[in-house]
Amino acid sequence: MSAIVSVKDVNKTYDGGFEALKSVSLDIDEGEVLALLGPNGAGKTTLISIICGIATASSGRVTVGGHDTVDAYREARKLIGLVPQEINLEPFETVMNTVSFSRGLFGKGRDDAHLERILRDLTLWDKKDTQIKELSGGMKRRVLIAKALSHEPKVLFLDEPTAGVDVELRRDMWETMKDLKSHGVTIILTTHYIEEAEMMADRIGIIAKGEIKLVREKDALMDELGKKQLVIELAEQAMGIPESLSDYGLSLVDGGHEVIYHYDSRKERTGIIRLLNDLQSAGLQMSDVRTEQSSLEDIFVDLTKGEAR
């Protein structure tokens, strides 16, 4: 699969010396969903702004669909749809006029059928003649997505698209993203909702202090970095871990009613069977056993610990 967006050694330094991005390189494949995660001030929005031509890199090169975003700005920008964090819409304009105008800005001819399809997919068709000021915050975000899709972009940037949106609308937007992906649209998503990335993304990128910490396929990342633990519920409260079990690195939690054992599921021997036998020999009776795997949120927190500004 070929890269539709290519970022090579991009740096961004603002007046005063603040480095927002430091030698960022990233290839985004055509048709994939990439979730870009990072704490506030990590550089997510700066990177998106540079790719979309809103901001200028101090050095480095960005291409979209093979077009340089500086030397061939118009060709590159035509391929991009952007849903920004801020809701910046003309309050007295109607939904349909807002979306139609955005299509015209990119030199696209009138296509009422295309716009109707977008508005219906985003549950906005019955609001097409409604002024923006009369819409809820969630519906305004849908209008932003409709605007971004109006000129039929190949790459869609969603910068915190579901911030402030209720759960029902958020899940509707996830369905919209799935539909866009099925039609070959490349989606780059920044989000604070870890479950959003976990549900939608093919790959996860983690950025902190202006640097890309890693980019991995989601499933591979979960397998590579996700910790597994065995949770052993005790039949009776334990006051401590017996000395005979000290080599296992066990933790006693829930007021002495549970024992936690961390292990690597990729190893041929996890030590679980031996542990269970030794627990019984030490006089700790079990009432239940379950396994747990760390979520993407746990992994994100571990990788960015101490990185937030």
Buried (B, 14 or more C-beta within 10 A) or exposed (E): EEBBBBBEEBBBBEEEEEBBBBBBEBEBBBBBBBBBBBBEBBBBBBBBBBBBBEBEBBEBBBBBBEBBBBEBEEBBBBBBBBBBBEBEBEEEBBBBBBBBEBBEEBEBEEBEEBBBEBBEBBEBBEBBEBBBEEBEEBBBBBBBBBBBBBBBBBBBBBBBBBBEBEEEBBBBBBEBBEEBBEEEBBBBBBBEBBEBBBBBBBBBBBBBBBBBBEBBBBEEBBEEBBBBBBBBEBEEEBEEBBEEBEEBEBEBEEEBBBBBBEBEEEEEEBBBEEBBEBBEEEEBEEEEBEEEEBBBBBBBEEBBEEBEE
